[in-house]
């Protein structure tokens, strides 16, 4: 993950062209006067803040170490990067193992894997396979993954948060005895076509599957289901989250590890006031577990689930060799199709050539193709919302939630252009492509907000990654009063992380602030969901808080901000003058920028009036 320092240069200067698209004479990028008045070899002497107010960034030893790491990574940035074994082939990564014996915990099971006479450890892949063979079928589901605790030798298995799309179906081959297993611990049910007498079609709706399971296990009533076709495993999903401070009515039944624990007021005789979700979790769990939360079922029944960074697992061995298929509702889009990617303000035309000559495609086909260019669309934990206008033949696609993780992927929608075509690309306000300079390829993205480009480095199997990012900001600079407004909101919520977005209204030609509609936050983490912006409004900057901590982007931030854009973080909110830090990012690589590049005047978020 690159975090390099911003080099201030315009798009046209960088590629040796004037704004009319004509090639400049005797212009070499190596000779451009950089705003930091330094070259790559001197970068380790550059103050990370420059104009970004981050003189406070040196207050933390951890930040200094992070900064040193970034500088070391950038010293040879103009040298082509040699693929490491890890980037060449991910399967060559060291196999992660755990010590035996080990206890595995699921929402509805608890099982100990003992040590053998000789074997004192086991790979996590093999352990998951063993659990599957023992009957805990949900571990084959791609959204059910193990989480490790740093406090003890155990694995906790998370559960999906999102149910399958309404109106979708599960398809079975009539000539095969195919079954779908709905599993939550040992509460399981196998469902096949024969369970639906009188059905002539080979497709069953997800609602019918759920109703069949619910009839056998009433405790799951009024919930939903997440179906994975490759493994032919479905997992019940509890959609009602209970936040740490939310009140829990007593008496209640708490389901954890396959047991039901009844809690009454007598269990909290020493507690004063209402009993919160956090108090309930503390009562039923010890302090060795990962982050836990309650999910409410019917009445006063609650299920304990866990969250955290999952351990990667290879589940191919658990996939059923089935001809079953999932299909969205019967909506198909005729080609050519105009796709408006709301998150990036990008317009993309898809034709039958992109889909092997097909004349109509499903929504999942469109999302899959876009995922080859925008890596975050491949992340199952990301909430992707779509809206189709039949009159205009436009499919709007938006990433509305923040969850973690993204992998680089081969590009399939990038158009290759010559530098002489820069003027046309920039004037279009919507361009995605590759442009070459001195034999090197650069990924170029143009939106109404910015022109952003980054050098493409080659990896094995045709993959690429961006090694350094540059930007031209196309809008008027943002008033500092808006940044102060956001900082004030963050200060008012100093004990949790907060997030906000600054947008541009094309009708009023002014900036506005948007806050998320749903959040789950703590002192060190926030999960969020924004309303998609209408087509006359553009996303400009996303800013989150680090409350009383330093404004240094974390590894979690790196993963969440892999989509091309402008990002900021505000920290030290307990001080008279909070400190902000900004960067630009493209497909997981970043360059720090001075705040003055996008905001009126320099200084921190408590600076002078505009």
C-alpha positions as CSV (number, residue, x, y, z in Angstrom):
1,X,0.0,0.0,0.0
2,X,1.6,3.2,-1.2
3,X,1.3,6.5,0.8
4,X,3.5,9.0,-1.1
5,X,3.9,12.7,-1.0
6,X,1.9,14.8,-3.6
7,X,3.8,16.4,-6.5
8,X,2.0,19.4,-7.7
9,X,1.9,19.4,-11.4
10,X,-1.0,19.8,-13.9
11,X,-2.3,17.0,-16.1
12,X,-1.2,18.7,-19.3
13,X,2.3,19.6,-18.0
14,X,2.8,16.0,-16.8
15,X,2.2,14.6,-20.2
16,X,4.1,17.4,-22.0
17,X,1.0,18.9,-23.7
18,X,-0.6,22.3,-23.7
19,X,-4.3,22.8,-23.0
20,X,-5.0,22.8,-26.7
21,X,-3.7,19.3,-27.0
22,X,-0.4,20.2,-28.7
23,X,2.9,18.7,-27.7
24,X,5.2,21.1,-25.8
25,X,8.8,21.3,-27.0
26,X,11.6,20.3,-24.7
27,X,9.4,19.5,-21.7
28,X,10.6,16.7,-19.5
29,X,8.7,15.6,-16.4
30,X,11.9,15.0,-14.5
31,X,12.7,18.7,-14.8
32,X,9.3,20.0,-13.5
33,X,9.7,22.2,-10.5
34,X,7.8,20.4,-7.7
35,X,5.9,22.3,-5.1
36,X,8.0,20.7,-2.3
37,X,11.2,21.7,-4.2
38,X,12.5,18.2,-3.8
39,X,13.1,15.1,-5.9
40,X,12.5,11.5,-5.1
41,X,16.0,11.0,-3.7
42,X,15.4,13.8,-1.1
43,X,11.9,12.8,-0.1
44,X,13.0,11.4,3.3
45,X,13.8,15.0,4.3
46,X,10.3,16.4,3.4
47,X,7.9,17.3,6.2
48,X,4.7,15.3,5.6
49,X,2.6,18.2,6.5
50,X,4.0,20.9,4.1
51,X,0.7,22.9,3.9
52,X,-1.5,20.3,5.5
53,X,-1.2,21.4,9.1
54,X,0.3,18.2,10.1
55,X,3.1,19.6,12.2
56,X,1.1,17.9,14.9
57,X,1.7,14.6,13.1
58,X,5.2,14.5,14.7
59,X,3.6,14.4,18.2
60,X,3.2,10.6,17.9
61,X,6.0,8.1,17.7
62,X,3.7,5.7,15.9
63,X,3.0,8.3,13.3
64,X,6.7,9.0,12.7
65,X,7.3,5.3,12.2
66,X,4.4,5.1,9.7
67,X,5.8,8.1,7.9
68,X,9.3,6.6,7.7
69,X,7.9,3.4,6.2
70,X,6.1,5.4,3.6
71,X,9.2,7.3,2.7
72,X,11.3,4.2,2.4
73,X,8.7,2.8,0.0
74,X,8.8,6.0,-2.1
75,X,12.6,6.4,-2.5
76,X,12.7,4.3,-5.6
77,X,9.3,5.0,-6.9
78,X,10.4,5.8,-10.4
79,X,12.1,2.4,-10.6
80,X,9.8,-0.3,-12.0
81,X,8.7,-2.4,-9.0
82,X,9.6,-6.1,-9.2
83,X,6.7,-8.4,-8.3
84,X,7.3,-10.2,-5.0
85,X,6.4,-13.8,-4.5
86,X,3.3,-12.5,-2.7
87,X,2.1,-10.4,-5.5
88,X,3.0,-12.9,-8.2
89,X,0.8,-15.6,-6.8
90,X,-1.3,-15.2,-3.7
91,X,-1.4,-18.9,-3.3
92,X,2.3,-18.8,-2.4
93,X,1.5,-17.0,0.8
94,X,2.6,-18.7,4.0
95,X,-0.2,-21.0,5.2
96,X,-1.6,-19.6,8.5
97,X,-1.9,-22.2,11.2
98,X,-3.3,-22.3,14.8
99,X,-2.3,-24.3,17.8
100,X,-4.2,-27.4,19.0
101,X,-6.4,-27.8,20.9
102,X,-8.5,-24.9,19.8
103,X,-12.1,-24.0,20.5
104,X,-14.3,-22.8,17.6
105,X,-17.3,-20.6,18.2
106,X,-20.3,-19.9,16.0
107,X,-23.5,-18.1,16.5
108,X,-25.1,-21.4,17.3
109,X,-22.2,-23.8,18.1
110,X,-19.2,-24.3,20.2
111,X,-16.8,-27.1,19.4
112,X,-13.2,-28.0,20.5
113,X,-10.7,-29.4,18.0
114,X,-8.3,-31.6,20.0
115,X,-4.6,-32.1,19.4
116,X,-3.5,-35.4,17.9
117,X,-0.8,-37.6,19.2
118,X,1.7,-35.9,16.9
119,X,-0.1,-32.9,15.4
120,X,0.0,-29.9,17.6
121,X,-1.2,-27.4,15.0
122,X,-3.5,-27.2,12.0
123,X,-3.9,-24.8,9.1
124,X,-7.1,-22.7,9.2
125,X,-8.1,-24.0,5.8
126,X,-7.9,-27.6,7.1
127,X,-9.7,-26.6,10.3
128,X,-12.6,-25.1,8.4
129,X,-12.8,-28.2,6.3
130,X,-12.9,-30.3,9.4
131,X,-15.8,-28.3,10.9
132,X,-17.7,-28.7,7.6
133,X,-17.2,-32.4,7.7
134,X,-18.4,-32.5,11.4
135,X,-21.7,-31.0,10.2
136,X,-21.3,-27.3,10.7
137,X,-22.2,-26.5,7.1
138,X,-22.4,-22.7,7.4
139,X,-18.6,-22.5,7.4
140,X,-18.7,-23.1,3.7
141,X,-20.6,-19.9,3.1
142,X,-18.2,-17.2,1.8
143,X,-19.6,-14.6,4.2
144,X,-19.0,-16.8,7.3
145,X,-15.4,-16.4,8.2
146,X,-13.2,-17.0,11.2
147,X,-12.0,-14.1,13.4
148,X,-9.0,-14.5,15.7
149,X,-8.7,-13.1,19.2
150,X,-5.4,-11.7,20.4
151,X,-6.3,-12.7,24.0
152,X,-6.7,-16.5,23.6
153,X,-6.4,-19.4,21.2
154,X,-9.9,-19.5,19.7
155,X,-11.7,-18.8,16.4
156,X,-15.0,-17.0,16.2
157,X,-17.1,-17.3,13.0
158,X,-18.9,-14.2,11.8
159,X,-22.3,-14.2,10.1
160,X,-23.5,-12.2,7.1
161,X,-25.3,-8.9,7.7
162,X,-27.2,-8.7,4.5
163,X,-29.9,-11.1,3.2
164,X,-30.3,-12.2,-0.4
165,X,-31.9,-9.7,-2.8
166,X,-35.7,-9.7,-2.7
167,X,-37.2,-11.3,-5.7
168,X,-34.2,-13.5,-6.4
169,X,-34.5,-17.2,-7.0
170,X,-32.6,-20.4,-6.5
171,X,-32.5,-22.7,-9.5
172,X,-32.2,-26.5,-9.3
173,X,-31.6,-29.0,-12.1
174,X,-34.7,-31.2,-12.3
175,X,-32.6,-34.2,-13.4
176,X,-30.4,-34.1,-10.4
177,X,-31.0,-34.6,-6.7
178,X,-29.8,-31.2,-5.7
179,X,-30.3,-29.8,-2.2
180,X,-29.7,-26.4,-0.5
181,X,-28.6,-26.6,3.2
182,X,-29.9,-23.9,5.4
183,X,-27.6,-24.0,8.4
184,X,-27.1,-22.3,11.8
185,X,-25.0,-24.6,13.9
186,X,-26.8,-27.9,14.2
187,X,-30.1,-26.3,13.4
188,X,-30.1,-27.3,9.8
189,X,-32.5,-28.2,7.0
190,X,-32.0,-29.5,3.5
191,X,-34.3,-28.1,0.9
192,X,-34.9,-29.5,-2.6
193,X,-37.5,-29.2,-5.4
194,X,-39.3,-32.2,-4.0
195,X,-40.2,-30.0,-0.9
196,X,-42.4,-27.9,-3.1
197,X,-45.0,-30.3,-4.6
198,X,-46.9,-28.9,-7.6
199,X,-44.1,-26.6,-8.6
200,X,-43.4,-27.1,-12.3
201,X,-40.5,-24.5,-12.6
202,X,-37.0,-25.4,-11.7
203,X,-36.6,-22.1,-9.7
204,X,-37.7,-21.5,-6.1
205,X,-37.8,-17.9,-4.7
206,X,-35.6,-17.1,-1.7
207,X,-38.8,-16.2,0.1
208,X,-40.2,-19.7,-0.3
209,X,-36.9,-21.2,0.9
210,X,-37.0,-19.0,4.0
211,X,-40.6,-19.7,4.8
212,X,-39.8,-23.5,4.6
213,X,-37.0,-23.1,7.1
214,X,-38.9,-20.7,9.4
215,X,-41.8,-23.2,9.6
216,X,-39.4,-25.8,11.1
217,X,-37.4,-23.3,13.3
218,X,-39.9,-20.7,14.6
219,X,-37.2,-18.9,16.7
220,X,-36.0,-17.4,13.4
221,X,-39.3,-15.8,12.5
222,X,-39.4,-12.4,10.8
223,X,-35.8,-12.6,9.7
224,X,-34.2,-13.2,6.3
225,X,-31.6,-15.5,4.6
226,X,-28.3,-15.2,2.7
227,X,-27.9,-17.9,0.0
228,X,-24.6,-18.9,-1.7
229,X,-25.0,-21.0,-4.8
230,X,-21.5,-22.3,-5.1
231,X,-21.5,-24.0,-1.7
232,X,-25.3,-24.5,-1.8
233,X,-25.4,-23.2,1.7
234,X,-27.8,-20.6,3.1
235,X,-27.4,-18.8,6.5
236,X,-30.1,-17.1,8.5
237,X,-29.6,-13.4,8.8
238,X,-30.7,-11.2,11.8
239,X,-31.2,-7.7,10.4
240,X,-31.9,-5.8,13.7
241,X,-28.7,-4.7,15.3
242,X,-28.7,-3.6,18.9
243,X,-26.1,-0.9,19.6
244,X,-23.9,-0.9,22.7
245,X,-26.0,1.8,24.5
246,X,-29.4,0.6,23.4
247,X,-31.8,-0.5,26.1
248,X,-32.6,-4.3,26.5
249,X,-35.9,-5.2,28.1
250,X,-35.7,-7.8,30.8
251,X,-36.3,-10.7,31.1
252,X,-34.7,-11.7,27.8
253,X,-33.2,-14.8,26.2
254,X,-29.7,-14.5,24.8
255,X,-28.6,-17.2,22.3
256,X,-24.8,-17.7,22.2
257,X,-22.7,-20.7,21.1
258,X,-25.9,-22.9,20.8
259,X,-27.1,-22.2,24.3
260,X,-30.0,-20.0,25.5
261,X,-29.3,-17.9,28.6
262,X,-32.2,-16.2,30.4
263,X,-31.4,-12.9,32.0
264,X,-33.7,-11.2,34.5
265,X,-33.4,-8.1,36.7
266,X,-31.8,-10.3,39.4
267,X,-28.8,-10.7,37.2
268,X,-28.2,-7.0,37.3
269,X,-29.1,-6.3,40.9
270,X,-26.0,-4.1,41.3
271,X,-26.6,-2.1,38.1
272,X,-28.4,1.2,38.1
273,X,-30.8,2.5,35.4
274,X,-31.7,0.8,32.1
275,X,-29.7,-2.3,31.1
276,X,-27.8,-1.8,27.8
277,X,-26.7,-4.2,25.1
278,X,-23.1,-3.8,26.3
279,X,-24.0,-4.9,29.8
280,X,-25.9,-7.9,28.5
281,X,-22.9,-8.9,26.3
282,X,-20.5,-8.5,29.3
283,X,-22.8,-10.8,31.3
284,X,-22.8,-13.7,28.9
285,X,-19.3,-13.5,27.5
286,X,-15.8,-13.2,29.0
287,X,-13.3,-10.5,27.9
288,X,-11.4,-12.8,25.5
289,X,-13.7,-12.6,22.6
290,X,-13.5,-10.3,19.5
291,X,-16.0,-7.4,19.3
292,X,-19.5,-8.7,19.9
293,X,-22.9,-7.3,19.2
294,X,-26.5,-8.3,19.7
295,X,-29.0,-9.1,16.9
296,X,-32.6,-9.1,17.9
297,X,-34.9,-11.9,16.8
298,X,-38.6,-12.0,17.8
299,X,-39.9,-10.7,21.1
300,X,-37.1,-10.6,23.7
301,X,-34.8,-13.1,21.9
302,X,-31.3,-11.9,21.0
303,X,-28.4,-13.6,19.2
304,X,-24.7,-12.8,19.9
305,X,-22.6,-12.2,16.8
306,X,-19.0,-11.2,16.3
307,X,-17.1,-8.8,14.1
308,X,-13.5,-8.1,13.2
309,X,-10.9,-8.7,10.5
310,X,-11.6,-12.2,9.1
311,X,-8.8,-14.7,8.4
312,X,-8.7,-15.6,4.7
313,X,-9.9,-19.1,4.0
314,X,-9.7,-21.2,0.8
315,X,-13.2,-22.7,0.6
316,X,-13.0,-24.2,-2.9
317,X,-12.8,-27.7,-1.4
318,X,-16.1,-27.1,0.2
319,X,-18.0,-25.9,-2.9
320,X,-20.7,-28.4,-4.1
321,X,-20.3,-29.4,-7.7
322,X,-23.8,-28.3,-8.5
323,X,-25.6,-27.0,-11.6
324,X,-27.8,-24.9,-9.3
325,X,-27.9,-21.2,-10.2
326,X,-29.1,-18.0,-8.8
327,X,-31.0,-15.5,-10.9
328,X,-32.2,-12.0,-10.1
329,X,-35.7,-11.1,-10.8
330,X,-36.5,-11.3,-14.5
331,X,-35.2,-7.8,-15.2
332,X,-32.8,-7.8,-18.1
333,X,-31.1,-4.7,-19.6
334,X,-30.9,-4.2,-23.4
335,X,-27.6,-3.3,-24.8
336,X,-26.1,-0.8,-25.5
337,X,-26.6,0.4,-21.9
338,X,-25.5,3.6,-20.2
339,X,-24.2,3.1,-16.7
340,X,-23.8,6.1,-14.4
341,X,-21.4,5.2,-11.5
342,X,-22.8,7.6,-8.9
343,X,-19.9,7.2,-6.5
344,X,-17.4,8.5,-9.0
345,X,-19.7,10.6,-11.2
346,X,-18.6,8.4,-14.2
347,X,-20.7,7.7,-17.3
348,X,-19.8,4.4,-19.0
349,X,-21.4,3.0,-22.2
350,X,-21.6,-0.8,-22.2
351,X,-22.2,-2.6,-25.5
352,X,-22.8,-6.2,-26.6
353,X,-19.0,-6.4,-27.3
354,X,-18.4,-6.2,-23.5
355,X,-20.6,-9.3,-23.0
356,X,-19.5,-11.6,-25.8
357,X,-22.2,-10.5,-28.2
358,X,-25.2,-10.8,-25.9
359,X,-28.1,-8.4,-26.6
360,X,-29.5,-8.4,-23.0
361,X,-27.8,-8.9,-19.6
362,X,-28.7,-9.2,-16.0
363,X,-27.8,-6.7,-13.3
364,X,-25.3,-9.1,-11.8
365,X,-23.5,-9.3,-15.2
366,X,-23.1,-5.5,-15.3
367,X,-21.8,-5.3,-11.7
368,X,-19.4,-8.2,-12.4
369,X,-18.0,-6.4,-15.4
370,X,-17.7,-3.1,-13.6
371,X,-15.9,-5.0,-10.8
372,X,-13.0,-5.7,-13.2
373,X,-12.3,-2.0,-13.3
374,X,-13.6,-0.8,-9.8
375,X,-12.2,-3.3,-7.4
376,X,-14.5,-2.4,-4.5
377,X,-17.6,-3.6,-6.4
378,X,-16.1,-7.1,-6.0
379,X,-16.3,-6.9,-2.2
380,X,-19.3,-8.9,-0.9
381,X,-19.4,-6.7,2.2
382,X,-20.1,-3.5,0.1
383,X,-23.7,-2.5,-0.3
384,X,-24.3,-1.7,-4.0
385,X,-27.6,0.0,-4.9
386,X,-28.9,0.3,-8.4
387,X,-31.7,2.3,-10.1
388,X,-32.8,1.8,-13.7
389,X,-34.5,4.5,-15.8
390,X,-36.2,2.7,-18.7
391,X,-37.0,6.0,-20.5
392,X,-33.3,7.1,-20.5
393,X,-31.9,3.5,-20.6
394,X,-29.5,4.5,-17.7
395,X,-28.5,2.2,-14.9
396,X,-27.3,4.1,-11.9
397,X,-24.9,2.2,-9.6
398,X,-23.8,3.5,-6.2
399,X,-21.6,2.2,-3.3
400,X,-23.6,3.3,-0.3
401,X,-21.9,1.5,2.6
402,X,-18.4,1.3,4.1
403,X,-17.0,-2.1,4.7
404,X,-13.5,-3.2,4.3
405,X,-11.4,-4.9,1.6
406,X,-10.5,-4.6,-2.0
407,X,-8.3,-6.5,-4.5
408,X,-6.7,-5.2,-7.7
409,X,-8.2,-6.8,-10.8
410,X,-7.4,-6.8,-14.5
411,X,-8.9,-3.8,-16.3
412,X,-11.5,-4.4,-19.0
413,X,-13.2,-1.0,-19.5
414,X,-10.1,1.2,-19.8
415,X,-9.7,3.0,-23.2
416,X,-6.2,3.7,-24.4
417,X,-5.6,7.2,-25.7
418,X,-2.6,9.3,-26.9
419,X,-1.6,12.5,-25.0
420,X,-2.9,14.5,-27.9
421,X,-6.4,13.3,-26.9
422,X,-6.1,14.8,-23.4
423,X,-8.1,17.9,-24.1
424,X,-11.1,15.9,-25.4
425,X,-10.8,13.5,-22.4
426,X,-10.8,16.3,-19.8
427,X,-13.6,18.3,-21.5
428,X,-15.8,15.2,-21.4
429,X,-16.0,15.3,-17.5
430,X,-16.3,11.5,-17.6
431,X,-13.3,9.5,-18.8
432,X,-11.7,6.3,-17.7
433,X,-8.6,5.1,-19.6
434,X,-4.9,4.5,-20.1
435,X,-2.4,7.1,-21.4
436,X,1.3,6.5,-22.1
437,X,4.3,8.6,-21.4
438,X,7.9,7.6,-22.0
439,X,6.9,4.0,-22.5
440,X,5.0,3.9,-19.2
441,X,1.3,3.5,-18.8
442,X,-0.9,5.7,-16.5
443,X,-4.5,5.1,-15.4
444,X,-6.5,8.3,-16.0
445,X,-9.9,9.0,-14.4
446,X,-11.7,12.3,-15.2
447,X,-14.8,13.4,-13.4
448,X,-16.5,16.7,-13.0
449,X,-14.6,17.0,-9.7
450,X,-11.0,16.1,-10.7
451,X,-8.6,14.6,-13.2
452,X,-6.6,12.0,-11.4
453,X,-3.9,9.8,-12.8
454,X,-1.5,7.2,-11.5
455,X,1.4,5.1,-12.9
456,X,0.5,1.5,-13.6
457,X,3.0,-1.2,-12.5
458,X,2.7,-4.7,-13.9
459,X,2.2,-7.8,-11.8
460,X,1.8,-11.5,-12.8
461,X,-1.1,-12.9,-14.7
462,X,-1.9,-9.5,-16.4
463,X,-2.7,-7.7,-13.2
464,X,-1.6,-4.1,-12.5
465,X,-1.5,-1.7,-9.6
466,X,-1.1,2.0,-9.3
467,X,2.2,3.1,-7.8
468,X,1.7,6.9,-7.4
469,X,-1.2,9.3,-7.8
470,X,-1.5,12.9,-9.1
471,X,-4.6,15.2,-9.3
472,X,-5.9,18.4,-10.9
473,X,-8.8,19.7,-8.8
474,X,-11.5,21.1,-11.2
475,X,-14.0,22.8,-8.9
476,X,-13.8,26.1,-6.9
477,X,-11.9,25.7,-3.6
478,X,-14.1,24.6,-0.7
479,X,-14.8,27.3,2.0
480,X,-12.9,26.6,5.2
481,X,-16.2,27.2,7.1
482,X,-17.5,23.9,5.8
483,X,-14.4,22.1,7.2
484,X,-15.0,23.9,10.6
485,X,-18.6,22.8,10.5
486,X,-17.6,19.1,10.1
487,X,-14.9,19.5,12.8
488,X,-17.5,20.9,15.2
489,X,-19.8,17.9,14.6
490,X,-16.9,15.5,15.2
491,X,-16.0,17.4,18.4
492,X,-19.6,16.9,19.6
493,X,-19.2,13.2,19.2
494,X,-15.6,13.0,20.5
495,X,-16.0,9.5,22.0
496,X,-16.8,7.8,18.7
497,X,-15.6,7.9,15.1
498,X,-17.7,10.0,12.8
499,X,-17.8,10.5,9.0
500,X,-19.1,13.1,6.6
501,X,-19.0,13.9,2.9
502,X,-18.6,17.2,1.1
503,X,-20.5,17.4,-2.1
504,X,-21.1,19.9,-5.0
505,X,-24.6,21.0,-6.1
506,X,-24.5,21.8,-9.8
507,X,-27.8,23.6,-9.6
508,X,-26.9,26.1,-6.8
509,X,-23.2,25.9,-7.6
510,X,-22.3,25.5,-4.0
511,X,-21.0,22.9,-1.6
512,X,-23.0,21.0,1.0
513,X,-22.3,18.4,3.8
514,X,-23.8,15.0,3.9
515,X,-23.9,12.7,6.9
516,X,-24.6,8.9,6.8
517,X,-28.2,7.6,7.3
518,X,-27.0,4.5,9.3
519,X,-23.9,4.0,11.3
520,X,-22.4,1.5,13.8
521,X,-19.5,3.2,15.6
522,X,-17.1,2.9,18.5
523,X,-14.0,4.8,19.6
524,X,-11.9,3.2,16.9
525,X,-14.3,2.0,14.2
526,X,-17.3,3.2,12.2
527,X,-19.4,1.3,9.7
528,X,-21.6,3.6,7.6
529,X,-24.2,3.8,4.9
530,X,-24.9,7.0,2.9
531,X,-27.9,7.8,0.7
532,X,-26.9,7.8,-3.0
533,X,-26.5,11.3,-4.4
534,X,-28.8,12.4,-7.3
535,X,-27.3,13.0,-10.7
536,X,-27.1,16.8,-10.1
537,X,-24.9,16.5,-7.1
538,X,-21.3,15.2,-7.0
539,X,-19.3,13.6,-4.2
540,X,-16.1,15.7,-3.6
541,X,-14.4,14.7,-0.3
542,X,-15.0,12.1,2.3
543,X,-13.7,13.0,5.8
544,X,-13.8,10.9,9.0
545,X,-12.7,11.5,12.6
546,X,-10.0,9.9,14.7
547,X,-11.5,11.7,17.8
548,X,-8.6,12.2,20.3
549,X,-6.1,10.2,18.3
550,X,-3.7,11.4,15.7
551,X,-5.0,12.2,12.2
552,X,-3.1,9.3,10.6
553,X,-4.8,7.1,8.1
554,X,-5.0,3.5,9.3
555,X,-4.8,0.2,7.5
556,X,-8.6,0.0,7.8
557,X,-8.9,3.4,6.2
558,X,-6.6,2.2,3.3
559,X,-8.9,-0.7,2.6
560,X,-12.1,1.3,2.8
561,X,-10.8,4.1,0.6
562,X,-9.6,2.0,-2.3
563,X,-12.1,3.7,-4.7
564,X,-10.6,6.7,-6.5
565,X,-11.3,9.9,-4.6
566,X,-10.2,12.6,-2.1
567,X,-10.1,11.7,1.6
568,X,-9.5,13.4,4.9
569,X,-9.1,12.6,8.5
570,X,-9.4,15.0,11.5
571,X,-7.8,14.1,14.8
572,X,-6.8,15.6,18.2
573,X,-10.4,16.8,18.7
574,X,-9.7,17.3,22.4
575,X,-7.3,20.1,21.6
576,X,-8.2,23.8,21.0
577,X,-7.0,23.3,17.4
578,X,-7.9,19.9,15.8
579,X,-5.5,18.7,13.1
580,X,-6.6,17.6,9.6
581,X,-4.7,15.4,7.0
582,X,-5.7,14.9,3.4
583,X,-4.8,12.5,0.6
584,X,-5.9,11.4,-2.8
585,X,-6.3,7.7,-3.7
586,X,-6.7,5.5,-6.7
587,X,-7.3,1.7,-6.5
588,X,-5.6,1.4,-3.1
589,X,-2.6,3.7,-3.6
590,X,-2.4,7.2,-2.1
591,X,-0.6,10.5,-2.2
592,X,-0.8,13.1,0.6
593,X,-2.0,16.5,-0.5
594,X,-1.8,19.9,1.2
595,X,-5.3,21.1,2.5
596,X,-4.8,24.3,0.5
597,X,-5.1,22.3,-2.7
598,X,-8.9,21.9,-2.2
599,X,-9.8,24.4,0.6
600,X,-9.6,28.2,0.6
601,X,-6.4,29.2,2.5
602,X,-4.1,26.9,4.5
603,X,-4.1,26.3,8.2
604,X,-5.9,23.8,10.3
605,X,-9.7,23.3,10.6
606,X,-9.9,26.1,13.1
607,X,-8.3,28.6,10.7
608,X,-9.3,32.1,9.9
609,X,-12.7,32.9,8.3
610,X,-13.0,32.6,4.6
